């Protein structure tokens, strides 16, 4: 009789196991279950059949199982769900990323691969989908809408419109439209954005937001377009306005300085909405290994006064509701058996992690190394640039050999402002003023003539060397910051030679580098070696720049060309204004020397 029952489809087997007619495949006993519905913590055993939870029942009620895990003293939570992440920011391919985060308790991620898409187009999203199959991490993909993030102000490796969105949204692995960064394209009814939104609405899938700085009527109009979430929170009041407007919040860990105020604001609400979820957005490899991804954010929010049970609900049931996955987010019969056994609610160390019913990690280590997909070829050779010379890094004023010029310049980091400065010009080159540095951008995707663009940068201090990166949100062109052309060319050419990555140069020497030959953003190295190299480069960067948290930090290098944000930013097309949506001539006035 038992043999016949065991051959039944999994749900029928689960029914029979729950009724005590057949043994469970696995029985988790003597733990305490964190109930994400009621908020209770209660004694219960959990019976699994295949990949499913078949029963959550009183301790000791059943004893028959093929495998029994005694989890005395542990607290059981559903697997963590990251509602918005760019895996590319870890600089790891999906299988190496999965090896780290699953051991930390993250079992599902909603990946927006728009970094890969901005380099490779639809092929980049295909790579993301295929490379994520058959991993212990459940990877749900979004169709990037921000390719490029700000059309007309920058050029990436592709240009997505309605047809590309329809193609990607037809794939079963794609659950929605990724963050809509072209906010002003939405508000102004651009043809491109209307096509993208229409494709998303017709698909019936999610539309993710990027509502940085939007409020009042602009925020309402953005929601009216069909956007239903946002992770671009700038303050506690901003978070509350967006929550009141009806957006699903995706509180992110990549801006920790905002978390104390956001946590305090949430604690003052009459109740904690089910529309509050968590995400990592961007986590570099050393932080991912040392501090953790989503689990680090959970611990931070708890440290700021939120109850562990409430924060875990945000990362589990709320997230599952957001992603429309009724099979996830809860320890309940009929759900997928993604379960974490935490040592306590104070330390939240994952002693065991179960994915689809199998124990895949213990005490922070995966029990096996996920293999890269054999039918996927990692994309390389994306730095389509010739070697550079020092002359390429001399800022010139057309028609002026010697004299003075009044220029517009970029002031500040992250939240940039326009400023002006009068400079001397000698032998055709601007003499960089005291206290200023140079930002330099070159198109690397082979879609236009790639003439380098330059602008003066104020508020970063005088850089004592050069910092170069091919990983630059969101068009991922080659970006170099510095003052000395010799150092800037050295760092830039290193990346051209290596296929991309990050490099530091100082006093004519290469100070540090991290090679990222896959699409100019991912590394072949084992995660621990990559993390060590990245950490070393970050620490050595302090010899070049004087960092001033929270805005003028190493991470700001990767986002300094984000033309979708308000204020001035330099792109491969020139000096831009994100609010005006214009390319601005930096030259205001010139005074040639008299002969």
N, C-alpha and C positions, 0 to 999 in steps of 0.2 A: 504493500500500500504506500509506504513512504517513498519508494523508488518512483512509483507512478506520479505521486504528487510533486516530487522534485523535478520532473520533466515538464511540468506545467509552465506557462509563461510567468514572467517574474512577478507580475501583480497578483496572479492567483496564488503563487507560492507565498507571497507576502501575506495575503489574507489568511492562508492556512497556518503560517507560522504565528501570526498574531492570535489565532484561535487555539494555539497549542497543539495543532495536529501534526506539524513537522518541526524539526529543529531549525533554529536560525542559522544562517551562515556565520554570523558573528554576534556575540552578545557583550555589550559594554555594561559592566556591573559596578555597583557601589559608588558611583559618581553622583554629583549634584548637577542638575540641568538648569541652565539659565533660560528661563521662559521669556522669549522675546515678545510674546503677546501680553502676558499679564504683568511682567516685571518681577515675578517670583523667582526664587531659587529653591528648587525642591529636589528631594531624594527621588531618584528614578533609575531604572535600567533601560537600556536602549537596544532593541533587537534589529539586526540588519539582515536583509536578504539581497544578495547581489549588490547592486549599486544603490539600493533603496533602504530607507528606514521603514521597517514593517510595524514596529510597535514601540511606544514609550509607556512603560508600565511600572507599577510599584516594585520596589526592590525585592528580589527573591521570588517573584511570581513564577518566572520560568528559569530553568537551569539547563535546558538542552540546546546545545549549539556546537557547530563544528569547531569554532574558535571562541574562546572566552578571554576578554581583557578585563582584568581587575583594576579599576581606576579609582580605588579608594583615596579620598582626599582631593580628587581633582574636580574641576568645574567644566562642564561641557557647554560649548558654544557652537553655533553654526559656523561654517567657514567664512572668513572675512571676504567682503566684496568691495573692490576698488572701482568706484563709479566713473573715474576719468583719469586716464594715465597715458603718457607718451613713453612707451618702453624705450624708445630711442635715447631718452635722456640718461638712461643707465649705461648707455654705450655698449650694451650687451645684446647679442641675438636672443630670440625668445627662449630657447631651451636653457641658456645659462641664467637668464633672468628668472625663469620658473624655478630653477634649482634653489635660488635664494629665497624668493618670497613665499613659496609654498611651505618651506620649513618654518617660516615666521607666522604661518596661519592664514595667509591669503590664498584662497582657492579659486577665485574668479576675478577677472579684470575686464573692464570695458576700455579697450585700446583704441585711441585715435592715432592712427599711424600717419598723421599729416606731415611729419618730418620726412619720412621716407617718400611720401607722395610728392612732396615739393622738389625732391631730387629726381625721382624716377617715374612720376605720373601714376597711372593706373597699375603699372607693373610693380610699383612699390607697395601698393595695397595688396596685390596678388601675392607678393612675397610674404607680407605680414600674415595673411590668412594661411598660406600653405606651411610656413615655418612654425605656425602655432598649433598645428594638428598633432594629436597623439602625445600631448604633454600632460603631466599631472596637474597643470594649471589650466583652468577653463578660460580660454581667451575668446571674448566676444568683441568683434571689431565694429568700428564706426566708419562711415564713408566720409573722408575728409572733404570739408567744404571750403577750406582755406588754402587753396592752391591756385595762385598765391593768396596770402591773407589780405592784401590790399592791391587789387589790380590797378594798373596805371601808375602806381608809385614804386613798384618793384617787379622784378621778373625772376621767377624760380625755374625749375626744370620742366614745368608743365602748366597747363591752364585748364582747370576743371569748370565745366558749365553743366547745364541740365542733362545732356546725354551721358556724360561720364557718371553723374550721380545716379541716373537710372540704371546704368550698367552695374555699379557696385551695390546698389540697394536691392538688386535682384538676387544677389548671392545670399544663401541661407546663413552664412557666418556673420553677415553684416546686419546689425540691429538698429541702425539709425543714421542720421546725419550728424557728423561730428561738429564740434563747436563752431558756431557761425561768427567768425571774427570780423567779417566785413560789416560791422554794425551800421555804418553810415550808408553802405550800399543797400541795406535793408530799409533804413528809414527814408532814403531817397528813391526807393523803388527801382533800383538798377535792374536792367533786363537780366543780367547774369544771376543776381541773387534771387530774383523772382523765379527763374527757372530752377534753381537749386532748391528753394523752399517748396516749390510746386512738386518737384520730384519726391521730396521727403513726405509731404502731406499725402500725396497719392499712394505712396508705399504703405502708409499706415504705421510707419515706424517712428522712433523717437527723433526729436530735433534738439540737439544740444546747443547751449548758449555760451556766449562770451560777451557779457554785458558790462565790460569795464567802463566805469564812469557814467553809465546811463542812469537817469533818475527822472522822476516826474513824468511828463508826457512822452519823453523819448523812451523811457522804460516801458510804459504802457503800450506804445506803438510797436516796440520790439516783441513783446509778448503776443500782441495781436497778429504778428506775422506767423506765429506757430511755434516759437521757441518755448521750451518748457523747463529749462534748467540753467544754472549758472554756477561757475566756480571762481569767477573773477571778482572776489570780494575785496573791497578796499578799506572797510571799516565795519564796526558793529552796526552803525546806523544803516549803512549800505546793505548789510546782510538782512536786517529787519525789513527794510523797504522791499527788498526782493522777495522775501518770504511772504510778506503781506500781499504782494502783487500776485502771488500764486506760483512762483518759480520753485522748483526743487533746488534746495541749496546743496552744493557739493563743497563742503568745507575742506580746504586743502592744506596739506602739510608743508608745502613749499614756501609758505609765507608765515612762519611761526610767530613773528612779532605781532600779528593780528589776533592770535588765538585767545589771549587773556580777555580782551574786550568783547570778542564774539561770545566766548563762554559765559561771561557775566551777563550779557544781554539775553542770552537764551535762558539763563536761570531766572530771569525776571518775567518770563512769559507765563501765562496761565497754564500752558502745557507744552510739551515738546512735540512738535508736529512730526508726523510720519514722513514729511517732505524734507527732512534733514538727513543728508547722507554725507559720506566722507570720501575723499580721494587724495591721491598723492600728486597728481599732475606730473611733476618732474622731480626725480631723485637721482643724484649722481651716484656712481658706483661705490665710492668709499662710504658715503652716508648710508647707502642701501645695506652694505655689509655690517657696518659698525653700529648704526642706530636703528636700522630697519626701515621698512616702507610704511605700509598702513598701520602696522602695530605701533610704530613710533608716534604717529599722529594720535592714535587712541590713548596712549599713555600720557601724552602732552595734555590732551583735553581733560583727562581725569585729574591731572595735577593742577588744572585751573578750576577745579571745583565741581565738574560734572560727575554724576554717578557712573561707575563702571558699567552697570547694567544698561543705562541709557545710551552711553557712547557705543557699546557693543551692538545695541539695536540699530543705531544709525549705520553701522558697518555691515549689518546682516539683513534683517527683515526689511528695514527701510530701503536699503539698496536693492534688494530683490524686487520690491514693489516698483521702484523706479525703473528697473530694467525689464519689468513685466515678466519676471521669471518666478512663477508660482511653485516651481520645483525646488527653489533655493531659499536660503535665509531663515530657516526655522528647523528646530529639532522636533519633527512631528511625523507621524506615519504618512507615507505616500510621498515624502520629499526625498530628494537626493541626499545620500549619506556623506555630506561634506561636514566634518565635525572636528573641532579642536578640543583637546583636553588641556586646560590651563592649570598650572600649579596652584594659583590663587588669584583672587580678584585684585590684589595689591600689586603683585609683580607681573602678572599676565605673561608668564613664560610658557610657551606651548610645549608640553611634555610629549604629546602625540598629535599628529595630524592625519585624519582620515579623509581620503578623496574618493568619492563614489564607492564607499564601502571598504576600501583597502587602506591599511596603515602605510603611509608613504614617508613619514618623517617622525623622528624622535629627538627630543631635546635639542631642537634648533638645527638639525641636520637631515637632509633628504637621505633616504635609505638607498638611493640609486642615482646615477647621473643620467638625466634625460638626453636622449640622442637627438642630434640634428636630423631634420627630415632629409632622407636620402635623395628625394626627387626634387629638391630645391637647390638652386645654385645661388649663392650669396652674391649680390650685385657689387661689382668693383669698378675701378677705373672711371670714376665720376668727376675727377678733378681735370676738367678739359681746359687746361691752361698751359701756356708756355712759361718757361722760367723768366723770372723778373730781374730787373736791375735796380740799382739805387735811384736812377733817374725816374723810375715809375713811382717813387714815393716823395717827389718834390711837388708841393702844392704851388700851382702856377695861376697867374691872373692873365687871362687873354689880353694881349696887346700891351702888357706892362712888363718892361725889363727891369727898370730901376725906378723906385719912387715909393709911394704909399698907397694903401687901399683901405677902405672901410668895408668890413665883411660882416655878414650875419654868421653866427656860430651857435652851436648846441651848448646849452648850459644844463648841468645836472645829470644824474643817473636815474634811470627808470622813469621818473616823472620829470621830463625834460621841458625846458623853456627856451625861448629865443633870447639871444643876446647879441651884442655888437661889439666889435673891436677894431681898432685901427692898427694896421701892421705895416712893417717895412718890407719892401720887395727888393732883393739884390740878385743880379744875374738871372732874373726871370723866376726866382723862387721866393715864396713867402718865408720870412724869418719868424719862426713860431715864437710868440710872445712869452714872457715869463709867466709861469703858472698855467700855461695851456699845453695841450697835447694834440696829436693828429689822429683822426679816425679815417680809415681807408677801406673801401669796399670794392671788390671786383666780381663780376658775374662769372660763375664757374661751370655753367651748364651747357654752354655752347649755343645759346639761342640768340645772342646778339654780339656786337663787336667787342664787348667786354673792356671798354676803356675804363681804367680805374677812376673811382670817384673819391674825393677827399673833402674833409671839413675840419675846422678847428673845434676842439672839445675843451670846454671850460668846466671846472668843478670836479675834475678827476686828478688835479694836481699835475706835476711834471713827471711823466712816466720815465723811469730810469732804465730804459730798454724797450722791448716790444713784446706784445702778446698777440698771437695769431690763432684763429679758429676757423674751421670749415663748418662747424656746428653752430649756426647762428639763426635763431628763430626769426621768421619761419621759412624764408627762402633759401637759407643755408648757402649763401655765397661766401666767398673768402673775405674775412674781416681781419684787419690788423690795427692795433692801437699802439702808438709810440711817439717818439720824437726824432730819433736818429734813423735816417734812411738805411744805414748799414745794418742795424739791428732788425729793422722792419723787413728788409729783403731777405735776411737770413732766416727769420722765422717763417715767412711766407713760402719761400722755396722749399723748406723742409716739408711743409704740408703738401705742396705740389708733388714732391718726390715720393712721399709715403702714401699718397692716395687720400689724404685728409687726416684730420685730428686736431690737436692743439699743440702749440709750441711757444716757448719763451726764449728770448735772446737778450743778451746784455753784454756790453763792451766787446762786441764782435764775436761772442761765443754763444753756442747753443746751450742754454741753461737747463732746459727740460723739454721733453716731448711725450706725447701719447699718440701713437699711430692708431687711426680708425679707418682702415682701408675699405670697409664695407659701406658703400654709399657715402663715404666721407664722414660717418657718424657712429659706426659700430666697430668693435674690436674683435679680433680672433683670439685674444689672450684669455687664459683662465681668469675667472672673476676676481680671485684674490690678487693676482699679479696686476691686472688692470686697475683694481682699486688702489693698490699701493702706488702705481705710477701716477694715477690721477691725483691722489692725495699729495704726493711729492710735488707735482706741478702746481697744485693749488697753494701749497705752503711756500714754495719758492716764488710764486707770483707776488708775494708781499715784499720781495726785494725790488720789484719793478714799480708796484703801485702802493699807495697808502690807502688801504681800505677803510671805509667809514660806514659801518652798518647803520640802518638796515638796507640802504639803497645802493651805496657805492661799495659793492662786494664783488667777489670773483664771479659769482653767478650772473651778475649784470652784464658781463662780457657777452654771454650767449643771447641776451635779449636786447642789446643796445640798438639793433636795427629794426625793431618792431614798428613798422610804419603804420600799422592799424591803430596804434595808440595815439592819443592826443600829443601835440607838441612836435618839435623837430626831430627827425631821425635821418640818418644817412643810409641810402640803399644803393644798389648797383645802377640805379637810374639817376641818382643825384640826391640833393638835399631836399627832404620832403616835409610837408606839414600834414600830420594825420587828421587833424580836425578840419582843415580847409580842403583836404584831398588834392593838394597841388605840389608840384615840384617847384622849388623856390630857387631863384638865382641868388647865390650868396653874396655877389658883388654889389655893394650899394653905391660906391663912389671910388674913383681912382685919381691920384695926383702924380703924374709922371715927373721925374726929376727934370729940371731945366737943363738943356744941353750946355 
